[in-house]
Amino acid sequence: MDVVFDGVGGTTLQRSWNVLKPRGRMVTIAADSEETQDERTKAAFFIVGPNQQQLIEIARLLDRGDLKACVDGVVPLAQASAAYFGTAGRKRGRGKEVITLIEEPTD
């Protein structure tokens, strides 16, 4: 991967280093990273603040296909807790679970 954005920390962050390309960039917002002694993690850590213009630009990049999100599965809001704890019955792959607020019609 060129970039990994970590919002979890801990073992997830440690495993994520292995998927980066040699010149790839790790970014983490996990609170446990703030006090770490690991220099790589210190360099990757930043505090998140809302920035509307940046979010608009990220949306444009996603819409154009210049930025791709790795999504493993989509679950309804009612299953959010199960998805968080990994008990939603979904196969864990490269991406994350996305929680949807709109129920998909069943065929």
Secondary structure, 3 states (H helix, E strand, C coil): CCEEEECCCHHHHHHHHHHCCCCCEEEECCHHHCCCCCHHHHHHECCCCCCHHHHHHHHHHHHHCCCCCCEEEEEEHHHHHHHHCCCCCCCCCCCEEEEECCCCCCC
